[in-house]
Amino acid sequence: MTLAEERSIIGALSPSRAGDFMTCPLLYRFRVIDQLPERPSPAAVRGTLVHAVLERLYDLPARGRTVAAALDLLEPEWNRLLEEEPEYGGLFPDDEEREAWLTRARGMVERYFTLEDPQRLEPAQREMYVEAVLDSGLLLRGYIDRLDVAPTGETRIVDYKTGAAPGRDFEAKALFQMKFYALALWRSGGAVPRMLQLMYLGNGEILRYVPDEADLRATERKVEALWTAIERAVRTREWRARPSRLCDWCDHQALCPEFGGTPPPVPDREPRLSARVSRRSATDEI
Protein backbone atom coordinates (compact mmCIF):
# COMPACT_ATOMS: atom_id res chain seq x y z
CA MET A 1 0.00 0.00 0.00
CA THR A 2 1.13 3.55 -0.64
CA LEU A 3 1.19 6.17 2.07
CA ALA A 4 -1.91 7.66 0.51
CA GLU A 5 -3.78 4.39 1.03
CA GLU A 6 -2.56 3.83 4.58
CA ARG A 7 -3.44 7.22 6.07
CA SER A 8 -6.28 9.68 5.93
CA ILE A 9 -5.34 12.28 3.34
CA ILE A 10 -6.80 15.79 3.23
CA GLY A 11 -5.26 16.64 -0.14
CA ALA A 12 -2.12 16.44 -2.24
CA LEU A 13 0.46 18.91 -3.50
CA SER A 14 3.37 18.65 -5.90
CA PRO A 15 6.07 21.31 -6.24
CA SER A 16 4.67 22.34 -9.64
CA ARG A 17 1.12 22.85 -8.41
CA ALA A 18 2.32 24.59 -5.25
CA GLY A 19 4.34 26.85 -7.52
CA ASP A 20 1.23 27.51 -9.63
CA PHE A 21 -0.70 28.73 -6.61
CA MET A 22 2.15 30.96 -5.45
CA THR A 23 2.49 32.39 -8.97
CA CYS A 24 -1.23 32.89 -9.55
CA PRO A 25 -4.15 31.31 -7.65
CA LEU A 26 -6.31 31.59 -10.78
CA LEU A 27 -3.75 29.58 -12.76
CA TYR A 28 -3.92 26.88 -10.06
CA ARG A 29 -7.69 26.87 -10.37
CA PHE A 30 -7.58 26.52 -14.17
CA ARG A 31 -5.11 23.64 -13.98
CA VAL A 32 -6.35 21.74 -10.93
CA ILE A 33 -10.01 22.63 -10.39
CA ASP A 34 -11.18 23.30 -13.97
CA GLN A 35 -8.57 20.95 -15.46
CA LEU A 36 -8.50 23.03 -18.62
CA PRO A 37 -6.38 21.68 -21.47
CA GLU A 38 -3.18 23.50 -22.32
CA ARG A 39 -1.21 23.57 -25.52
CA PRO A 40 2.25 22.08 -25.08
CA SER A 41 4.89 24.76 -25.53
CA PRO A 42 8.11 24.11 -27.45
CA ALA A 43 10.17 25.13 -24.39
CA ALA A 44 8.35 22.77 -22.03
CA VAL A 45 8.49 19.85 -24.47
CA ARG A 46 12.19 20.48 -25.07
CA GLY A 47 12.64 20.25 -21.30
CA THR A 48 10.86 16.89 -21.31
CA LEU A 49 13.07 15.66 -24.15
CA VAL A 50 16.35 16.74 -22.54
CA HIS A 51 15.31 15.21 -19.22
CA ALA A 52 14.54 11.93 -20.98
CA VAL A 53 17.93 11.89 -22.70
CA LEU A 54 19.81 12.52 -19.45
CA GLU A 55 17.80 9.81 -17.71
CA ARG A 56 18.55 7.26 -20.47
CA LEU A 57 22.22 8.27 -20.54
CA TYR A 58 22.73 6.51 -17.22
CA ASP A 59 21.39 3.26 -18.65
CA LEU A 60 24.67 3.06 -20.55
CA PRO A 61 27.86 1.67 -18.99
CA ALA A 62 30.03 4.38 -17.47
CA ARG A 63 32.59 4.45 -20.30
CA GLY A 64 29.81 4.76 -22.84
CA ARG A 65 28.42 7.99 -21.37
CA THR A 66 29.91 10.32 -23.92
CA VAL A 67 28.64 13.44 -25.64
CA ALA A 68 28.20 11.50 -28.88
CA ALA A 69 26.22 8.74 -27.14
CA ALA A 70 23.94 11.30 -25.48
CA LEU A 71 23.30 13.08 -28.77
CA ASP A 72 22.48 9.74 -30.39
CA LEU A 73 19.67 9.37 -27.83
CA LEU A 74 17.92 12.56 -28.89
CA GLU A 75 16.19 11.32 -32.02
CA PRO A 76 14.93 8.02 -30.50
CA GLU A 77 13.64 9.81 -27.42
CA TRP A 78 11.91 12.43 -29.56
CA ASN A 79 10.24 9.68 -31.59
CA ARG A 80 9.13 7.99 -28.37
CA LEU A 81 7.59 11.22 -27.10
CA LEU A 82 5.77 11.65 -30.41
CA GLU A 83 4.29 8.18 -30.09
CA GLU A 84 3.09 8.94 -26.56
CA GLU A 85 1.91 12.49 -27.32
CA PRO A 86 1.12 12.81 -31.07
CA GLU A 87 0.07 16.45 -30.55
CA TYR A 88 3.75 17.34 -30.13
CA GLY A 89 4.08 16.85 -33.88
CA GLY A 90 2.07 20.03 -34.42
CA LEU A 91 4.47 22.24 -32.47
CA PHE A 92 6.41 23.30 -35.55
CA PRO A 93 5.09 24.83 -38.77
CA ASP A 94 7.92 23.34 -40.84
CA ASP A 95 11.01 21.12 -40.71
CA GLU A 96 13.33 24.11 -40.47
CA GLU A 97 11.80 25.28 -37.20
CA ARG A 98 11.77 21.73 -35.86
CA GLU A 99 15.47 21.38 -36.65
CA ALA A 100 16.25 24.69 -34.94
CA TRP A 101 14.38 23.44 -31.88
CA LEU A 102 16.34 20.18 -31.88
CA THR A 103 19.60 22.10 -32.30
CA ARG A 104 18.90 23.97 -29.08
CA ALA A 105 18.16 20.67 -27.36
CA ARG A 106 21.48 19.29 -28.62
CA GLY A 107 23.23 22.34 -27.23
CA MET A 108 21.73 21.73 -23.79
CA VAL A 109 22.79 18.09 -23.81
CA GLU A 110 26.33 19.08 -24.79
CA ARG A 111 26.39 21.76 -22.09
CA TYR A 112 25.52 19.16 -19.47
CA PHE A 113 28.93 17.54 -20.03
CA THR A 114 30.65 20.84 -19.15
CA LEU A 115 29.02 20.77 -15.71
CA GLU A 116 29.85 17.24 -14.57
CA ASP A 117 31.34 13.98 -15.86
CA PRO A 118 28.64 11.27 -16.02
CA GLN A 119 31.33 8.61 -16.33
CA ARG A 120 32.24 9.28 -12.69
CA LEU A 121 28.68 9.07 -11.37
CA GLU A 122 26.33 6.21 -10.53
CA PRO A 123 22.99 7.74 -9.50
CA ALA A 124 21.04 5.83 -6.87
CA GLN A 125 17.72 6.88 -8.43
CA ARG A 126 16.50 8.61 -11.60
CA GLU A 127 13.02 10.01 -12.12
CA MET A 128 12.37 8.97 -8.54
CA TYR A 129 8.78 9.20 -7.34
CA VAL A 130 8.62 10.37 -3.72
CA GLU A 131 5.66 10.91 -1.43
CA ALA A 132 5.21 11.73 2.23
CA VAL A 133 2.23 12.49 4.43
CA LEU A 134 2.59 15.36 6.89
CA ASP A 135 1.00 15.24 10.34
CA SER A 136 -1.79 17.43 8.99
CA GLY A 137 -2.72 14.73 6.45
CA LEU A 138 -1.39 16.66 3.47
CA LEU A 139 0.32 14.41 0.93
CA LEU A 140 3.47 15.73 -0.70
CA ARG A 141 4.57 14.05 -3.90
CA GLY A 142 6.67 14.60 -6.95
CA TYR A 143 9.41 13.31 -9.21
CA ILE A 144 13.09 13.92 -8.47
CA ASP A 145 15.32 13.99 -11.54
CA ARG A 146 18.22 12.30 -9.82
CA LEU A 147 19.24 11.17 -6.36
CA ASP A 148 22.92 10.58 -5.64
CA VAL A 149 24.04 8.66 -2.56
CA ALA A 150 27.63 8.89 -1.30
CA PRO A 151 29.44 5.86 0.16
CA THR A 152 28.94 7.51 3.57
CA GLY A 153 25.17 7.54 3.01
CA GLU A 154 24.76 11.28 2.42
CA THR A 155 22.29 12.17 -0.33
CA ARG A 156 22.21 14.83 -3.03
CA ILE A 157 19.06 15.85 -4.89
CA VAL A 158 19.79 16.92 -8.46
CA ASP A 159 17.36 18.72 -10.75
CA TYR A 160 17.97 19.62 -14.39
CA LYS A 161 16.60 22.91 -15.70
CA THR A 162 16.60 23.74 -19.39
CA GLY A 163 16.27 27.46 -18.79
CA ALA A 164 18.90 29.94 -17.61
CA ALA A 165 19.79 30.38 -13.95
CA PRO A 166 17.53 32.92 -12.24
CA GLY A 167 18.70 36.18 -10.77
CA ARG A 168 19.03 36.53 -7.04
CA ASP A 169 15.47 37.79 -6.72
CA PHE A 170 14.17 34.47 -8.08
CA GLU A 171 16.61 32.05 -6.47
CA ALA A 172 14.28 31.48 -3.50
CA LYS A 173 11.48 30.38 -5.83
CA ALA A 174 13.80 27.96 -7.61
CA LEU A 175 15.05 26.51 -4.33
CA PHE A 176 11.51 26.07 -2.98
CA GLN A 177 11.00 23.13 -5.35
CA MET A 178 14.21 21.50 -4.12
CA LYS A 179 13.34 22.07 -0.47
CA PHE A 180 9.92 20.56 -1.17
CA TYR A 181 11.61 17.38 -2.44
CA ALA A 182 14.01 17.38 0.50
CA LEU A 183 11.09 17.73 2.92
CA ALA A 184 9.27 14.81 1.27
CA LEU A 185 12.36 12.60 1.49
CA TRP A 186 12.98 13.56 5.10
CA ARG A 187 9.37 13.07 6.19
CA SER A 188 9.16 9.73 4.39
CA GLY A 189 11.78 8.37 6.76
CA GLY A 190 15.06 9.51 5.32
CA ALA A 191 17.71 11.91 6.51
CA VAL A 192 18.00 15.57 5.61
CA PRO A 193 19.73 15.62 2.19
CA ARG A 194 23.30 16.87 2.28
CA MET A 195 23.01 18.93 -0.90
CA LEU A 196 20.39 20.38 -3.26
CA GLN A 197 21.74 20.99 -6.75
CA LEU A 198 20.03 22.78 -9.64
CA MET A 199 21.79 22.41 -13.00
CA TYR A 200 20.82 25.10 -15.52
CA LEU A 201 21.49 23.75 -19.00
CA GLY A 202 20.33 26.97 -20.63
CA ASN A 203 23.47 28.87 -19.61
CA GLY A 204 25.64 26.28 -17.88
CA GLU A 205 25.35 27.39 -14.25
CA ILE A 206 24.88 25.33 -11.10
CA LEU A 207 23.02 26.48 -8.01
CA ARG A 208 23.88 24.51 -4.86
CA TYR A 209 22.28 24.75 -1.45
CA VAL A 210 22.96 22.91 1.81
CA PRO A 211 19.69 22.52 3.75
CA ASP A 212 19.28 21.81 7.42
CA GLU A 213 16.41 20.64 9.58
CA ALA A 214 15.31 24.20 10.35
CA ASP A 215 15.05 24.89 6.60
CA LEU A 216 12.82 21.89 6.08
CA ARG A 217 10.60 22.72 9.05
CA ALA A 218 10.15 26.21 7.62
CA THR A 219 9.32 24.69 4.23
CA GLU A 220 6.77 22.44 5.90
CA ARG A 221 5.08 25.44 7.51
CA LYS A 222 5.03 27.22 4.15
CA VAL A 223 3.53 24.22 2.35
CA GLU A 224 0.81 23.81 4.96
CA ALA A 225 0.04 27.54 4.83
CA LEU A 226 -0.30 27.19 1.05
CA TRP A 227 -2.76 24.34 1.49
CA THR A 228 -4.76 26.40 3.99
CA ALA A 229 -4.95 29.21 1.42
CA ILE A 230 -6.04 26.73 -1.28
CA GLU A 231 -8.78 25.36 0.98
CA ARG A 232 -9.92 28.91 1.68
CA ALA A 233 -10.13 29.62 -2.04
CA VAL A 234 -12.13 26.43 -2.56
CA ARG A 235 -14.52 27.41 0.22
CA THR A 236 -15.00 31.03 -0.86
CA ARG A 237 -14.70 30.29 -4.61
CA GLU A 238 -12.37 33.27 -4.87
CA TRP A 239 -9.41 32.56 -7.14
CA ARG A 240 -7.53 35.80 -7.61
CA ALA A 241 -5.40 36.51 -10.66
CA ARG A 242 -1.87 37.65 -9.86
CA PRO A 243 -0.39 39.44 -12.89
CA SER A 244 3.30 39.00 -13.62
CA ARG A 245 5.55 38.73 -16.62
CA LEU A 246 4.76 35.00 -16.65
CA CYS A 247 1.33 35.96 -17.99
CA ASP A 248 2.96 36.23 -21.43
CA TRP A 249 3.21 32.43 -21.53
CA CYS A 250 -0.18 31.62 -20.04
CA ASP A 251 -2.69 29.67 -22.17
CA HIS A 252 -5.66 31.11 -20.29
CA GLN A 253 -5.50 34.84 -21.02
CA ALA A 254 -8.87 34.73 -22.80
CA LEU A 255 -10.49 33.64 -19.51
CA CYS A 256 -8.50 35.92 -17.21
CA PRO A 257 -10.06 39.15 -15.84
CA GLU A 258 -6.66 40.85 -16.11
CA PHE A 259 -6.95 40.52 -19.89
CA GLY A 260 -10.66 41.31 -20.16
CA GLY A 261 -11.80 37.70 -19.93
CA THR A 262 -14.40 36.02 -17.75
CA PRO A 263 -13.60 32.73 -16.01
CA PRO A 264 -16.21 29.97 -16.37
CA PRO A 265 -18.30 29.05 -13.31
CA VAL A 266 -16.23 27.22 -10.73
CA PRO A 267 -16.93 23.48 -11.05
CA ASP A 268 -17.92 21.47 -8.00
CA ARG A 269 -14.52 19.83 -7.77
CA GLU A 270 -11.98 20.02 -4.99
CA PRO A 271 -8.19 19.53 -5.22
CA ARG A 272 -8.32 16.27 -3.33
CA LEU A 273 -6.19 13.22 -3.86
CA SER A 274 -6.06 12.00 -7.44
CA ALA A 275 -4.42 8.92 -8.86
CA ARG A 276 -0.66 8.96 -9.12
CA VAL A 277 0.45 9.78 -12.63
CA SER A 278 2.97 7.46 -14.25
CA ARG A 279 5.18 10.32 -15.42
CA ARG A 280 5.46 14.09 -15.37
CA SER A 281 3.69 16.23 -17.91
CA ALA A 282 5.40 18.90 -19.96
CA THR A 283 3.90 21.59 -17.72
CA ASP A 284 5.95 20.18 -14.84
CA GLU A 285 9.13 21.04 -16.73
CA ILE A 286 8.28 24.76 -16.91
KABELHU-V794630 format. One record per backbone hydrogen bond with DSSP energy under -1.0 kcal/mol. CO is the residue of the C=O (numbers start at 1). NH is the residue of the N-H. Records with the same first field share a line. If there is no record, write none. Layout:
CO: NH  NH
This chain:
2: 6
3: 7
11: 139
13: 141
14: 18
15: 19
16: 20
17: 21
18: 22
19: 23
20: 24
24: 28
25: 29
26: 30
27: 31
28: 32
29: 33  34
30: 36
41: 45
42: 46
43: 47
44: 48
45: 49
46: 50
47: 51
48: 52
49: 53
50: 54
51: 55
52: 56
53: 57
56: 59
57: 60
61: 64
62: 65
64: 66
66: 70
67: 71
68: 72
70: 73
71: 74
73: 77
74: 78
75: 79
76: 80
77: 81
78: 82
79: 83
80: 84
81: 85
85: 88
86: 89
87: 90
88: 91
94: 98
95: 99
96: 100
97: 101
98: 102
99: 103
100: 104
101: 105
102: 106
103: 107
104: 108
105: 109
106: 110
107: 111
108: 112
111: 114
112: 115  116
117: 120
118: 121
125: 147
128: 144
130: 142
132: 140
134: 137
137: 10
138: 134
139: 13
140: 132
142: 130
144: 128
145: 127
146: 158
147: 124  125
148: 156
150: 153
154: 150
155: 194  195
156: 148
157: 197
158: 146
159: 199
161: 201
163: 202
167: 170
170: 174
171: 175
172: 176
175: 179
176: 180
177: 181
178: 182
179: 183
180: 184
181: 185
182: 186
183: 187
184: 188
185: 190
186: 189
195: 157
196: 209
197: 159
198: 207
199: 161
200: 204  205
205: 200
207: 198
209: 196
212: 216
213: 217
214: 218
215: 219
216: 220
217: 221
218: 222
219: 223
220: 224
221: 225
222: 226
223: 227
224: 228
225: 229
226: 230
227: 231
228: 232
229: 233
230: 234
231: 235
232: 236
233: 237
240: 26
244: 247
245: 248
246: 249
247: 250
252: 255
253: 256
256: 259  261
257: 260
267: 269
270: 272
281: 284
282: 285
